Amino acid sequence: MKTKAPLILASQSPRRQALLQELGLEFTTLVRSVEEVVREDFHPRAVAVMISEDKAKAYDDLDKTNIILTADTVVAVGNEIFGKPANEEEAVAMLKRFSGITHTVVTGVTIFHKGRFKSFSEETFVTFRTLRQSDIVHYVQHFRPYDKAGGYAIQEWIGMVGVSRIEGDYYNVMGLPVGRLMVELQEFM
């Protein structure tokens, strides 16, 4: 499926790329380095949108015929935000923190075209069973939690064995609320 203008996904996330491919959208990827500043005094929903908008602004110099799509996902317990773990110790600590409780996954999305921005966010509540230490360590050592907000991917092993409940958009937890994105893209254009 083609958009009215060339679509550029400004993300190196293989999950976001796969989701857009599954939608049948034609797109190219272009990634620029943007510092992701997390403001601790902001609600996680606001943080995800702000970072997504900052990412979109990095493409302001491109040909105005392109549609730029950026996204940022944060995981939170209350207002405590969890980004991507830097190492095994952080990944294990994050998963221990989520064990037996409900946390929130928020994805901020920005659509940028011809100097206009449209941003939105989607929120999903994920509940983990009480996770055994051995399961957490197994996941961290055998999968790649370091490029994932909150240190896990719901579609991987830990999601299959650890998630007891999800309220909201499953694909949002993967990093892109695709149903909402399609509606927003159609309205934006």
Stockholm file with secondary structure:
# STOCKHOLM 1.0

chainA/1-189         MKTKAPLILASQSPRRQALLQELGLEFTTLVRSVEEVVREDFHPRAVAVMISEDKAKAYDDLDKTNIILTADTVVAVGNEIFGKPANEEEAVAMLKRFSGITHTVVTGVTIFHKGRFKSFSEETFVTFRTLRQSDIVHYVQHFRPYDKAGGYAIQEWIGMVGVSRIEGDYYNVMGLPVGRLMVELQEFM
#=GR chainA/1-189 SS CCCSSCEEECCCCHHHHHHHHHHTCCCEECCCCCCCCCCTTSCHHHHHHHHHHHHHHTTTTSCTTCEEEEEEEEEEETTEEECCCSSHHHHHHHHHHHTTSEEEEEEEEEEEETTEEEEEEEEEEEEECCCCHHHHHHHHHHSCGGGSGGGCCTTSHHHHHHEEEEESCHHHHHTCCHHHHHHHHHHHC
#=GC SS_cons         CCCSSCEEECCCCHHHHHHHHHHTCCCEECCCCCCCCCCTTSCHHHHHHHHHHHHHHTTTTSCTTCEEEEEEEEEEETTEEECCCSSHHHHHHHHHHHTTSEEEEEEEEEEEETTEEEEEEEEEEEEECCCCHHHHHHHHHHSCGGGSGGGCCTTSHHHHHHEEEEESCHHHHHTCCHHHHHHHHHHHC
//
